[in-house]
Amino acid sequence: MAVYSLTELNQHIRETIENEYPEALWIRAEIFAFQVNPMSGHCYMELTEGNARAKAMVWKKTYEILSRKFQIGTGMGLQKGMAVQFLAKVEYHIQYGLSLVVWDVDIEFSLGEKAKKRAEVVRKLEAEGLLRKNASLPLPDLIQHFAVISSATAAGFQDFIVHLKENPFGFAFGYQLFSAQMQGNEAIGAISQAFENIIASGIPFQAVVIIRGGGSAGDLQVFDEYEVAKCISECPIAVLTGIGHERDESVADQAAHSKFKTPTAVADFLIEKLMLADQSAGEQGMEICRRLQGQWQKQWTDYQNIIQECHLGFRKSLYNNERETGNLIQKTVLKLGEKFRSVKEEFQTQETRIFELNPLAILKKGYAMIDQSGNRIHQIQAINPDLPFSITMNDGKKEVKISGN
């Protein structure tokens, strides 16, 4: 059996690959790792598909042309996690092993993959009954206090706030910013956390506004992610999006209650809604005034009629009362006279009776009163024979004492 050195084996493998794959091939895979060397300008990637892995690289000059082409065609930059279709030459380096040297990229494939992924997210939300859940929430007629999810330093957020403050009607708006990263690998988690913080705050916000303020299609890719759209759908408060893209509608826009192209468009909507509410309140106030004035006039007429009826009724009642009062006085005088005579007769009777019961009157009839030691004697047995006692009769009083048996 022949024995090969490692160098001879690698050279044989290289020759075999060159003979087997003399031309560049279209290779479909996902970018698992992506890095541009800041010194050389070369791009290095690791591609994956199923269980297969392979290294790939793009020379500096080729990468400059390719990345510009991809950016213009898709609105995104090449990045980790992206499904791509590269035109690449299979090469085997004796020192570094197998590698794919990328020459070109299929723009149409990437656009199709992007649309496919977005459609899959939409179908998943629909299957879960989430896609129009937030849109079914009521939106208040008056929105003055709301939460904002945005980066605090984003130009779109600043434009939004200035637009609200400088509204020509002088309306005042209150908001609370829940700051979140709006692009990059951390954006999904940051936006999801912002929604959790809004709900956990317990503040009764009238709406939630998501502000992005423009950017490339790649910068806005986070708004096509399932996790972000789900947070919007399940938010118990109506969500308004002002992501800032003119060309496409993101999944976040479809999941939100209302979508707007730019942050200032959201501000215009809030100002207009408040203006309509203000006009409606003014019209209702005028209508209330008109109704109150009509009611007041009717009440005044009714009041005048009542006064007139009361005046006539009072005069009639006064005449009747005067006649009835005279009759009542006459009857009262007669009854008082009868009562007076009855009382007088009763008084005389009682006076006579009292006089008859007077001890002096009784003494005049021949009766006598006997007292002993200050006590009135009513029976002979009560007399103490050893003590004197007095006898009172009509003509005077005399002290006596019993002597003998």
PAKE-430385 format. One record per residue: residue in three letters; x, y, z of N, C-alpha, C in turn. Coordinates in steps of 0.001 Angstrom, whole numbers, padded with zeros to 6 digits, always signed. Each point is the difference from the previous one (the first is absolute). Last residue first. Layout:
// PAKE-430385
ALAXYZXYZXYZ;...
This chain:
// PAKE-430385
ASN-114338+059602+138165-000237-001117-000936-001073+000401-000994;GLY+003259+003800+002309-000862-001069+000473-000141-001066-001063;SER+001334+004321-002136+000249-000265+001434-000971-001072+000429;ILE+002319+002447-004766-000966-000954+000590+000376-000227+001462;LYS+000723+004532-003015+000716-001155+000479-001024-000921+000673;VAL+000510+004611-003808-000706-000764+001056+000880-001162+000387;GLU-000221+005054-003057+000858-001073+000483-000745-000695+001128;LYS-002028+002832-004391+000139-000056+001445+000803-001220+000359;LYS-001910+003699-004277+000806-001161+000318+000254-000007+001488;GLY-004135+002287-003515+001317+000138+000587+000626-001327+000349;ASP-004378+000867-002203+000214+001267+000681+001340+000091+000696;ASN-001479-003879-002545-000253+001157-000853+000371+001295+000684;MET+002597-004055+001857-001359+000053-000515-000168+001304-000756;THR+003986-003543+002414-000257+001174-000839-001410-000105-000533;ILE+003307-002071+004201-001247-000176-000754-000249+001292-000755;SER+004532-002751+002422-000752+001215-000322-001212-000367-000816;PHE+003227-002550+004061-000271+000056-001446-000878+001222-000227;PRO+003617-002585+004036-001081+000915-000396-000208-000058-001509;LEU+001722-004287+002853+000490+001242-000632-001175+000899-000323;ASP-000421-004403+001844+000975+000635+000876+000476+001342-000541;PRO-003026-003097-002254-000660+000674+001140+000990+000745+000892;ASN-000065-001039-005335+000832-000395+001140-000555+000744+001222;ILE-002460-001503-004837+000291+001057+000969+000801-000584+001144;ALA-001806-002512-003779+001309+000587-000260+000378+001072+001017;GLN-004247-002370-000132+001046-000877+000497+001378+000610-000184;ILE-003858+002107-001787+000124+000222+001447+001137-000845+000555;GLN+000185+001739-005104-000734-001002+000789+000283+000232+001482;HIS+001941+002790-003353-001215-000384-000733-000845-001000+000790;ILE+004035+004098+000569-000604-001182+000612-001295-000284-000731;ARG+004899+002618-001223-001454+000052-000108-000543-001326+000510;ASN+004715+002372+001626-000590-001011-000884-001505+000107+000021;GLY+003242+002546+002741+000184+000353-001402-000610-000982-000970;SER-000498-000411+004825+001444-000049-000328+000245+000233-001481;GLN-004804-000446+000457+000793-000335+001174+001454-000183-000444;ASP-005329+001854-001783+001432-000149-000249+000706-000305+001317;ILE-005302+000270-002534+000768-000284+001212+001440-000251-000422;MET-004857+002535-001953+001275-000657-000322+000802-000135+001271;ALA-005666+000491-001452+001155+000455+000775+001228-000778-000451;TYR-005472+001598-001869+001053-000998+000186+001149+000598+000770;GLY-004034+002229-001562-000049-000573+001335+001034-001069+000232;LYS-000689+002975-003939-001135-000918+000037-000064-000729+001329;LYS+003523+002928-001152-001221+000797+000143-001223-000879+000082;LEU+004216-001898-000898-000124+000360+001406-001276+000803+000246;ILE+001213-001077-004438-000491-001196+000708-000218+000306+001476;ALA+001930+003285-002733-001428-000160-000353-000588-001188+000724;LEU+004521+000753+000506-000747+001057+000674-001491-000123-000286;PRO+003138-002906-002224-000270-000361+001403-000813+001066+000745;ASN-000437-000893-005337+000845+000812+000867-000327-000338+001452;LEU-002343-001638-004015+000970-000878+000650+000936+000756+000929;GLU-003257+002270-002594-000717-000901+000886+000953-000904+000753;PHE+001740+002846-003296-000470+000779+001154-000686-000902+001000;ILE+001340-001858-004115+001158+000290+000839-000412+000743+001273;ARG-003311-000783-003213+000402-001253+000632+001164+000223+000946;THR-001411+003551-002674-001005-000319+001026+000397-001237+000761;GLU+002630+001160-003660+000179+000986+001071-000964-000287+001153;GLN-000344-002519-003913+001150-000423+000775+000238+000948+001173;THR-003390+001114-003030-000354-001247+000672+001133-000440+000917;GLN+000752+003661-002823-000922+000346+001098-000374-001235+000807;PHE+002576-000601-003862+000770+000682+001027-000870+000323+001208;GLU-002004-001785-003814+000767-001033+000686+000807+000611+001133;GLU-002325+002916-002812-000939-000777+000798+000737-001066+000798;LYS+002520+002492-003031-000443+000839+001103-000950-000743+000924;VAL+001454-002052-003982+001087+000050+000985-000416+000808+001217;SER-002975-000141-003605+000088-001325+000609+001066-000008+001088;ARG-000466+003869-002597-001149-000157+000917+000073-001333+000711;PHE+003219+000788-003289+000214+000891+001133-001126-000147+001024;LYS-000314-002251-004120+001002-000621+000853+000243+000836+001250;GLU-002842+001706-003303-000626-001156+000635+000969-000652+000984;GLY+001682+003499-002550-001005+000494+000961-000658-001135+000745;LEU+002984-001025-003504+000720+000503+001163-000969+000505+001068;LYS-001757-001367-004112+000463-001156+000758+000757+000438+001244;LEU-001442+003317-002961-001161-000659+000605+000436-001160+000881;VAL+003280+002219-002515-000498+000872+001075-001171-000658+000724;THR+001745-002165-003850+000929-000088+001138-000483+000830+001186;LYS-002329+000179-004095-000228-001278+000661+000883-000121+001247;GLN+000648+003790-002645-001335+000044+000614-000288-001294+000768;ILE+003920+000242-002550+000091+000860+001196-001333+000027+000739;LEU+000180-002285-004114+000728-000723+001035+000093+000815+001288;ASN-001904+001964-003824-000899-001044+000543+000685-000744+001150;GLY+002580+003123-002294-001080+000666+000754-000935-001002+000640;THR+003387-001627-002900+000571+000472+001267-001059+000676+000866;GLU-001057-001369-004403+000068-001140+000906+000550+000404+001354;ARG-000108+003264-003344-001372-000402+000340+000020-001161+000999;GLU+004104+001422-001680-000576+001060+000828-001411-000371+000446;ASN+002242-002838-003040+000525-000124+001357-000563+001057+000935;ASN-001058+000105-004606-000664-001134+000650+000454-000140+001444;TYR+002090+003271-002566-001423+000345+000168-000709-001117+000742;LEU+004476-000752-001174-000089+001006+001058-001456+000374+000272;SER+001018-002904-003584+000113-000685+001285-000134+000975+001152;LYS+000091+001711-004334-001236-000762+000202+000012-000672+001361;ARG+003864+002250-001248-001081+000960+000210-001327-000717+000252;PHE+003740-002645-001068+000163+000605+001323-001129+000975+000305;GLY+000298-002015-004280-000443-000960+001003+000082+000584+001400;LEU+001665+002551-003553-001459-000110-000092-000536-000937+001073;HIS+004632+000332-000243-000562+001297+000392-001524-000037-000021;CYS+002427-003754-001574+000080+000115+001459-000634+001297+000486;GLU+000375-000677-004616-001011-000906+000563-000010+000079+001526;GLN+003326+002432-002217-001324+000575-000282-001105-000863+000594;ILE+004402-001574+000292-000174+001187+000843-001387+000593-000189;ILE+001273-003561-002803-000268-000473+001367-000239+001173+000936;ASN+001259+000960-004399-001361-000560+000037-000360-000452+001411;GLN+004382+001470-000728-000939+001118-000083-001437-000483+000071;TYR+003355-003278-000217+000047+000695+001278-000986+001168+000022;ASP+000664-002369-003996-000769-000807+000952-000058+000690+001358;THR+002692+002015-003190-001403+000106-000400-000883-000774+000966;TRP+004595-000417+000616-000419+001353+000355-001474+000225-000352;GLN+002056-004062-001257-000213+000051+001439-000484+001375+000451;LYS+001174-000546-004498-001214-000756+000294-000321+000052+001491;GLN+004005+001965-001389-001132+000773-000495-001318-000707+000307;TRP+003964-002299+001029-000168+001149+000890-001188+000841-000432;GLN+001291-003626-002684-000619-000460+001237-000270+001169+000946;GLY+002333+000919-003929-001386-000360-000304-000736-000459+001238;GLN+004544+000839+000453-000701+001259-000239-001465-000255-000309;LEU+002831-003711+000472-000231+000639+001296-000772+001310-000162;ARG+001352-002266-003875-001066-000735+000686-000319+000627+001358;ARG+003555+001781-002463-001269+000254-000693-001152-000705+000711;CYS+004310-000812+001617-000405+001382+000282-001335+000320-000654;ILE+001961-004150-000952-000493+000017+001388-000487+001400+000367;GLU+002076-000506-004130-001311-000639-000021-000608-000014+001402;MET+004371+001581-000461-000955+000934-000604-001411-000574-000006;GLY+003465-002820+001477-000213+001091+000946-001006+001011-000522;GLN+001386-003467-002826-000898-000511+001040-000291+001071+001040;GLU+003106+001031-003304-001348-000103-000580-000995-000511+001027;GLY+004520+000133+001290-000533+001357-000187-001408-000010-000554;ALA+002288-004095+000402-000351+000516+001325-000586+001401-000102;SER+001656-001947-003925-001219-000686+000432-000462+000505+001361;GLN+004086+001570-001645-001111+000555-000766-001324-000621+000436;ASP+003885-001768+001881-000213+001361+000481-001167+000659-000725;ALA+001425-004232-001429-000643-000122+001313-000317+001371+000567;LEU+002424-000140-003973-001379-000434-000243-000759-000135+001320;MET+004556+000974+000286-000704+001142-000570-001465-000345-000246;LEU+002914-003406+001415-000302+000907+001107-000765+001224-000496;LYS+001521-003031-003205-001010-000670+000831-000416+000888+001166;GLU+003501+001458-002803-001294+000078-000686-001105-000625+000846;ILE+004402-000339+001590-000445+001400+000032-001383+000130-000631;LEU+002093-004209-000188-000384+000310+001377-000522+001431+000122;PHE+001693-001367-004202-001224-000740+000323-000487+000342+001404;ASP+004139+001717-001424-001101+000682-000688-001337-000669+000325;ALA+003899-002085+001590-000266+001245+000731-001159+000754-000628;VAL+001539-003796-002238-000679-000396+001247-000369+001255+000797;ALA+002581+000674-003756-001365-000357-000413-000811-000468+001207;THR+004580+000906+000521-000784+001242-000049-001422-000266-000472;PRO+003064-003654+000094-000335+000468+001352-000838+001278-000022;THR-000433-003125-004314+001080+000694+000702-000430+000376+001414;LYS-002836-002611-002909+001275-000127-000699+001160+000587+000785;PHE-004399-002372+002194+000315+001267-000640+001410-000092-000578;LYS-004420-003264+002321+001367+000158-000503+000137+001352-000690;SER-003271-002793+003990+000057+000962-001101+001453+000199-000396;HIS-001073-003560+002949-001351+000552-000160-000062+000938-001196;ALA+003715-003903-000131-000365+001159+000818-001440+000430-000240;ALA+002355-003550-002401-000468-000424+001325-000504+001158+000846;GLN+001913+000671-004357-001224-000804-000151-000575-000405+001350;ASP+004120+002312-000138-001076+000877-000460-001319-000757-000095;ALA+003859-002454+000969-000390+000803+001162-001134+000954-000371;VAL+002074-002486-003368-000947-000831+000751-000480+000756+001236;SER+001526+003067-004057+000593-001036+000846-001094-000825+000667;GLU+000266+002818-004751-000776-000101+001232+000576-001142+000811;ASP+002495+003338-003906-000583-001274+000414-000835+000140+001260;ARG+002023+003943-002197-000207-000983-001053-000784-001221+000450;GLU+001496+003973+002685-000988+000382-001008-000418-001180-000866;HIS+001793+000686+005359+000383-000549-001301-001127+000260-000993;GLY+000288+000860+005063+000757+000896-000861+000480-000608-001284;ILE-002790-001143+004266+001337-000569-000153+000846+000806-000981;GLY-004378+000193+002987+000554+001032-000877+001446-000360-000255;THR-004902-002264+002351+001366-000112-000499+000335+001180-000904;LEU-003552-001424+004337+000146+000778-001228+001456-000083-000437;VAL-003685-002884+003460+001370+000332-000398-000023+000739-001339;ALA-003502-001173+004535+000134+000203-001441+001396+000513-000342;ILE-000723-003099+004288-000230+001400-000360+000220+000141-001495;PRO+000801-004093+002371-001391+000344+000324-000365+001452-000310;CYS+003639-003558-002402-000039+001184+000861-001458+000377+000273;GLU+001585-003561-002971-000502-000344+001336-000028+001191+000952;SER+001618+000414-004561-001329-000611-000056-000590-000216+001382;ILE+004467+001580-000409-000963+001017-000425-001415-000564+000045;CYS+003510-002957+000857-000114+000974+001095-001033+001074-000333;LYS+001077-003075-003378-000819-000623+001047-000182+000945+001183;ALA+002878+001271-003535-001409+000060-000420-000915-000600+001063;VAL+004637-000327+000713-000429+001408+000092-001481+000121-000360;GLU+002004-004254-000448-000058+000398+001411-000501+001431+000170;TYR+000793-001836-004431-001201-000522+000663-000124+000511+001432;GLU+002554+002840-003879+000220-001156+000856-001275-000379+000753;ASP+000896+003823-002956-000590-001157-000663+000146-001257+000843;PHE+001880+004202+001216-001453+000168+000036-000735-001044-000837;VAL+004817+000353+000251-000517-000445+001290-001522+000071+000052;GLN+002627+001687-003702-000329-001418-000062-000608-000506+001302;LEU+001816+004447-001482-001397-000165+000401-000425-001455+000047;ASP+004364+001400-001394-000186+000608+001321-001404-000247+000537;GLY+001067-001378-004388+000652-000847+000996-000169+000536+001403;ALA-001543+002503-003647-000861-001161+000219+000606-000942+001027;SER+001450+005045+000561-000005-000956-001101-000932-001162+000324;GLY-001138+004715+002185+001157-000888-000023-000106-000936-001181;GLY-003658+003221+003388+000730-000258-001237+001197-000895+000179;GLY-003017+001348+003702+000551+001153-000706+000899-000339-001151;ARG-002762-002078+004092+001314-000433-000501+000688+001127-000767;ILE-004274-001096+003881+000660+000964-000883+001355-000554-000431;ILE-005078-001432+002373+001331-000504-000327+000606+000916-001060;VAL-004123+000377+003985+000532+000450-001285+001412-000557-000171;VAL-004910-000825+002975+001445-000246-000028+000479+000359-001405;ALA-004527+001644+003274+000553-000634-001197+001488-000252+000221;GLN-002734+001658+003501-001073-000041-001001+000468-000642-001297;PHE+001696-000941+005296+000290+000722-001236-001159-000148-000978;PRO+000657-000874+005250-001067-000151-001007+000266+000847-001251;ILE+003501-002515+003610-000493+001333-000395-001053-000157-001100;GLY+002782-003513+002147-001355+000212+000513-000582+001349-000354;SER+004423-002509-000839-000082+001315+000643-001376+000258+000609;ALA+001166-003899-002700+000314-000114+001433-000124+001332+000727;ILE-000582-000194-004721-001103-000708+000662+000233-000057+001504;ILE+003416+001881-002597-001215+000816-000129-001149-000644+000763;ASN+004051-002376-000382+000103+001102+000966-001242+000894-000039;GLU+000405-003496-003166-000203-000554+001344+000026+001110+001050;PHE+001047+001178-004418-001429-000315+000125-000302-000564+001392;ALA+004493+000766-001003-000712+001281+000106-001501-000231+000153;GLN+002803-003685-000871+000108+000450+001386-000741+001312+000212;SER+000318-001675-004376-000869-000871+000805+000006+000435+001461;ILE+002973+002165-002904-001387+000414-000283-000974-000835+000824;ALA+004550-001152+000277-000219+001335+000579-001438+000461-000202;GLY+001508-004114-001944-000133-000090+001457-000309+001334+000639;ILE+000825-000034-004643-001197-000804+000300-000232-000070+001507;ALA+003965+002154-001660-001238+000786-000146-001244-000792+000389;GLU+004909-001179-000260-000642+000160+001307-001373+000650-000095;ASN+002941-000761-003825-000320-001293+000606-000753+000119+001321;GLY-000482+004042-003565+001098-000838+000466-000484-001250+000709;GLN-002782+004679+000089+000604-000767-001075+001155-000808+000565;MET-002650+002909+002718-000957-000215-001074+000599-000704-001215;GLN+000382+000724+005779+000807-000065-001213-000916-000431-001140;ALA-002040+002615+004246+000359-001325-000493+000878+000142-001235;SER-002980+002855+004358+001109-000036-000947+000358-001431-000382;PHE-004334+002660+001611+000567-001280+000392+001093-000307-001022;LEU-002830+004735+001604+000864-000745-000907+000477-001291+000659;GLN-004515+003275+000518+001088-000609+000759+000800-000881-000946;TYR-003681+004590-000289+000496-001293-000445+001064-000500+000969;GLY-004150+004087-001146+000875-000606+000995+000435-001376-000478;PHE-001995+005018-002208+000067-001453-000019+000965-000472+001085;ALA-003146+004666-001719+001051-000563+000846-000087-001525-000040;PHE-001516+004279-003566-000387-001171+000781+001205-000531+000782;GLY-000500+003889-003222+000416+000128+001394-000421-001165+000871;PHE-000422+000923-004907-001187+000168+000841+000349+000144+001479;PRO+003115-000899-003780-000550+001361-000080-001187+000262+000914;ASN+004354-003364+000904-001279-000052-000722-000686+001370+000068;GLU+004420-001679+001793-000195+001197-000812-001302-000038-000790;LYS+001391-003645+002864+000114+001211+000814-000328+001263-000796;LEU+000120-004256-002222-001113+000080+000956+000033+001311+000775;HIS+003547-000902-002934-001237+000187-000772-001209+000126+000925;VAL+004188-001094+001857-000038+001408-000418-001298+000293-000746;ILE+000809-004483+001207-000264+000825+001186-000115+001479-000379;PHE+001186-003065-003438-001343-000295+000502-000368+000920+001161;ASP+004397+000061-001706-000938+000654-000929-001436-000158+000484;GLN+003326-002312+002371+000097+001437+000238-000958+000772-000901;PHE+000360-004624-000668-000655+000281+001283+000020+001487+000305;GLY+002319-001509-003802-001448-000114-000187-000775+000298+001267;ALA+004735-000230+000036-000479+001259-000587-001512-000040-000193;ALA+002559-002799+003910-000430-000113-001397-000539+001332-000503;THR+001596-001316+004526+000839+000863-000850-000418-000029-001464;ALA-002116-002646+003468-000062+001389+000470+000769+000947-000908;SER-002489-004506-001635+001312+000365+000531-000040+001477+000371;SER-004571-002755+000228+000952+000531-000969+001358+000133+000663;ILE-005555-000628+001139+001131-000927-000083+000911+000500-001110;VAL-004067+002309+003311+000783+000012-001240+001129-001013+000127;ALA-005269+001299+002319+001365-000520+000156+000682+000006-001362;PHE-004137+003419+001855+000347-001241-000680+001441-000383+000301;HIS-004327+003816+000509+000987-000624+000887+000333-001380-000559;GLN-003170+002803-002162+000953+001002+000471+001108-000590+000874;ILE-004572-001027-003346+001268-000633+000359+000994+001095+000363;LEU-005585-000981-001031+000926+000998+000534+001266-000719+000466;ASP-003448-002494-001847-000135+001201-000822+000997+001067+000420;PRO+001024-005357+000686-000711+001147+000584-000087+001175-000972;LEU+000122-005215-001313+000956+001107+000041-000725+001227+000540;PRO-000742-005720+000423-000536+001351-000230+001103+001049+000107;LEU+000938-005136-001702-000134+000790+001226-000590+001376-000320;SER+001226-003376-003280-001368-000110+000510-000217+000801+001280;ALA+004275-000479-002198-000871+000896-000781-001437-000034+000497;ASN+003283-002947+001799+000180+001363+000500-000915+000979-000729;LYS-000061-004515-001442-000462+000101+001388+000114+001429+000523;ARG+001109-002267-004391-000880+001177+000102-000516+000199+001417;LEU+003191-003527-000907+000347+001028-000979-000846+001263+000149;LEU-000183-004380+002545+000651+001180+000560+000096+001169-000977;GLY-001496-004997-000033-001037+001000+000272+000539+001307+000545;GLU+002341-004077-001660-000127+000153+001455-001064+001029+000379;ALA+001057-000830-004554-000380-001303+000557-000221+000076+001504;GLU+001661+003818-002253-001401-000247-000346-000488-001307+000610;LEU+004537+001057+000453-000815+000903+000827-001488-000206-000273;LYS+003025-002370-002689+000056-000497+001378-000852+000859+000923;ARG+000542+001355-004489-000852-001198+000096-000030-000550+001424;VAL+002909+003596-000872-001395+000434-000088-000945-001189+000138;VAL+004590-000885-000246-000321+000641+001279-001462+000431+000017;GLU+001673-001739-004008-000109-001061+001004-000366+000574+001369;ALA+000901+002979-003537-001295-000671-000207-000201-001109+001031;ARG+004136+002203-000058-001042+000895+000490-001374-000642-000134;LYS+003662-002309-001773+000066+000015+001455-001097+000877+000586;LYS+000461-000066-004660-000474-001292+000486-000030-000035+001523;ALA+001861+003717-002194-001459+000003-000121-000595-001294+000544;LYS+004650+000254-000125-000510+001005+000932-001525+000024-000016;GLU+002199-002691-003088+000111-000567+001339-000543+000961+001052;GLY+000272+001453-004484-001031-001024+000167+000012-000623+001376;LEU+003354+003049-001134-001298+000698+000090-001125-001000+000216;SER+004248-001758-000760-000065+000630+001325-001303+000752+000193;PHE+000850-001943-004221-000186-001036+001014-000158+000624+001385;GLU+001070+002826-003594-001394-000454-000061-000282-001080+001039;ILE+004476+001606-000627-000872+000974+000668-001436-000503+000062;ASP+004777-002630-000229-001290+000049-000700-000955+000926+000766;VAL+005634+000036-000377-001140-000330+000863-001282+000185-000787;ASP+005853-000880-000819-001228+000754-000261-001095-000462+000971;TRP+004547-001563+000263+000176+000943-001099-001230+000892-000181;VAL+002737-003285+004008-001253+000547-000539+000318+001030-001077;VAL+002479-004500+002059+000318+001378-000336-001190+000579-000749;LEU+000878-004215+003653-000798+000481-001125+000350+001459-000223;SER+002875-004435+002294-000627+001310+000160-000783+000327-001270;LEU+003388-004026+002845-001081+000299-000937-000612+001365+000283;GLY+005001-000608+001839-001062-000947-000256-001040+000511-000987;TYR+004411+001838+001715-001231+000404+000714-001201-000907-000288;GLN+004522-000708-001938+000236+000394+001393-001304+000215+000769;ILE+000003-001198-004669+000790-001020+000684+000153+000306+001483;HIS-004292+001468-002838+001333+000521+000257+000770-001035+000822;TYR-004436+000144-003468+000611-000718+001124+001442+000474+000125;GLU-005136+001639-002294+001459-000052+000000+000491-000755+001237;VAL-004639+001478-003228+000470-000896+001052+001517-000109-000121;LYS-003346+004150-001424+000947-000989-000516+000509-000827+001175;ALA-004881+002911-000685+001302-000185+000663+000816-001080-000693;LEU-004798+003210+000355+000778-000631-001056+001425-000096+000531;PHE-004598+000216+003159+001264+000535-000499+000458-000763-001248;GLN-004508+001069+003282+000392-000891-001093+001212+000629-000687;VAL-002644+000305+005237+000593+000580-001213+000235-001088-001049;ALA-002341+001535+005220+000050-001059-001014+000450+000625-001314;MET+001124+001788+005152-000678+000243-001261+000147-001208-000920;GLY+002040+000757+004442-001370-000465+000070-000762+000135-001299;LYS+004151+003258+000818-000221-001302+000623-001490-000335+000045;GLN+001525+003405-003810+000152-000112+001441-000316-001413+000465;LEU+000242+004018-004374+000239-001396+000349+000279-000104+001491;GLY-003012+004044-001520+001382-000418-000122+000125-001467+000338;MET-004362+002865-002186+000625-000564+001193+001464-000285-000283;GLY-003296+001455-003223-000137+000969+001074+000634-000475+001283;THR-000156-002084-004547-000885-000489+001062-000282+001018+001087;GLY+002765+000953-003984-001051-000904-000459-000998-000398+001060;ILE+003868+002757+000917-000905+000699-000914-001184-000881-000380;GLN+003360-001912+002668-000657+001075+000739-001013+000719-000882;PHE+002775-003290-001933-000999-000621+000878-000798+001069+000763;LYS+003617+001400-002713-001064-000567-000840-001127-000566+000870;ARG+003900+001434+002134-000740+001156-000515-001192-000463-000844;SER+002932-003282+001597-000787+000554+001108-000816+001209-000446;LEU+003005-002031-003140-001112-000895+000352-000891+000598+001083;ILE+004012+002220-001325-000995+000017-001080-001243-000779+000402;GLU+003586-000011+003014-000473+001379-000145-001088+000095-001068;TYR+002214-004160+000632-000959+000308+001077-000547+001420-000123;THR+003435-001427-002954-001267-000664-000310-001065+000350+001041;LYS+004327+001536+000755-000571+000676-001162-001360-000592-000364;LYS+002390-002122+003622-000375+001401+000270-000685+000664-001176;TRP-000459-005281+000435+001137+000916-000074-000489+001441+000076;VAL-002405-004246+002237-000163+000892-001141+001182+000955+000012;MET-001479-005237+002167+000648+001292+000109-000233+000777-001293;ALA-001518-004730+003329-000083+000762-001251+000684+001333+000216;LYS-000800-005414+002297+000535+001355+000072-000118+000656-001366;ALA-003282-003964+002193+001115+000295-000904+000445+001428+000207;ARG-003598-004458+001764+000668+001272+000282+001122+000189-001021;ALA-004845-003292+001047+001221+000330-000736+000526+001368+000389;ASN-004159-002280+001385+001157-000360+000825+001324+000394-000649;GLY-004101+002685-001575-000187-001294+000641+001161-000278+000929;GLU+001510+003628-002302-001253-000473-000614-000206-001414+000515;THR+003592+004726+000386-000584-001223+000548-001273-000336-000762;LEU+004971+003300+000042-001315-000324-000538-000487-001313+000594;GLU+003597+004258+001133-000209-001433+000181-001425-000279-000429;MET+003811+004156-001293-001298-000503+000447+000087-001484+000300;TYR+002962+004960-001220+000069-001416+000357-001348-000431+000598;CYS+002538+004215-003190-001170-000456+000770+000105-001497+000223;HIS+003789+004296-000885-000589-001255-000469-001171-000394+000929;GLY+003014+003793+000642-001234+000270-000731-000644-001236-000571;SER+004156+000890+002871+000109-000418-001402-001218+000375-000831;MET+000126+001278+004640+001321+000286-000556+000051-000297-001495;PRO-003872-000935+002751+000198+001448-000133+001343+000377-000625;ASN-003213-004407-000744+001279+000333+000618+000281+001486-000189;VAL-004796-002481+000331+000847+000686-000971+001272+000414+000722;GLN-004095-003949+000849+000981+000952+000507+000787+000586-001171;PHE-004171-003859+001793+000322+001008-001012+000964+001011+000606;ALA-002862-005209+000549+000929+000968+000587+000447+000943-001105;PHE-003397-002987-000993+000045-000323+001421+000906+000965+000753;ILE-003022-000106-004746+001212+000560+000578-000033-000226+001510;GLU-002348-003209-003775-000273+001089+000945+001314+000477+000594;ALA-001152-002336-005094+000305-000278+001408-000425+001194+000862;ARG+000841-002098-005474-001033+000580+000876+000287-000405+001440;ILE+002810+000558-005002-000123-000728+001266-000986+000734+000908;TRP+002083-000431-005398-000971+000717+000843-000263-000874+001228;LEU+004745-000070-002837-001313-000616+000217-000903+000939+000796;ALA+004840+000004-003498-000702+000473+001222-001406-000595+000054;GLU+003812-002793-002585-000741+001244-000125-000613+000395+001350;PRO+002536-004010-000503+000826+001013-000674-000682+001356-000101;TYR-000348-004653+002734-000787+001235+000006+000814+001126-000648;GLU+001778-004401+000036-001431-000329+000160-000880+001238-000095;ASN+004779+000338-000209-000464-000762-001157-001503-000259+000061;GLU+002066+002137+003614+000102+000880-001170-000502-000719-001259;ILE+000253-002459+003982-001084+000995+000078+000030+000907-001221;THR+003505-003118+000449-001271-000702-000224-001158+000978-000028;GLU+004244+001601+001113-000079-000319-001420-001324-000688-000339;ARG+000916+000877+004528-000175+001250-000741-000156-000285-001494;ILE+001034-003623+002808-001387+000457+000219-000268+001269-000795;HIS+004366-001597-000049-000863-000901-000753-001476+000419+000142;GLN+003189+002245+002547+000145+000360-001401-000904-000868-000876;ASN+000205-001030+004549-000723+001263-000206+000112+000464-001452;LEU+002448-003825+001242-001439-000260+000086-000796+001267-000279;GLU+004683+000312+000268-000396-000696-001233-001510-000265-000006;THR+001846+001848+003878+000050+000973-001086-000460-000644-001305;LEU+000445-002752+003745-001164+000882+000141-000041+001019-001136;SER+002363-004587-001132+000225+001047+001015-001242+000885+000047;TYR-000170-005215-001452+000029+001398-000458+000378+000898+001182;VAL+000392-005556-001796-000014+000917+001134+000155+001414-000528;ALA-001826-005140-002048+000803+001220-000124-000175+000875+001241;MET-000273-005472-000228-000859+001185+000000+000890+001228+000000;
